[in-house]
């Protein structure tokens, strides 16, 4: 079918990308400050999830905090869907320069699907970030 599975994660919490690139399960960087608006993604891959990522995922792209917040706002305003920033990470990825440079639209790639989930958000806290 020619389907590619591309994951996204915050730049500051890039354990999945680093693990995929290294070919082995890695945790967060030593001394990493896990301060992201996408707080649901603070967990690391484990022995049950790592083999799936290793074997089934084609690529992992990281996105900045500002891009996550912009994507969250975009989904709220344009789609009228309350998603948490962790879900907007995928939107930020799909709209980002890295994705556009790596995956150019052509006859082999005409559709992009983004999974949105979660409305578990502290609106007051998130509005202060924006």
ABEGO torsion letter per residue (X at the ends): XGBBBBBBBBAABAAAAAAAAAGBBBBBBBGBBBBBABAAAABBBBAAAAAAAAAABABBBBBBAAAAAAAAAAAAAAAGBBBBAAAAAAAAAAABAAAAAABBBBAABABBBBBBBEABBBAAAAAAAX
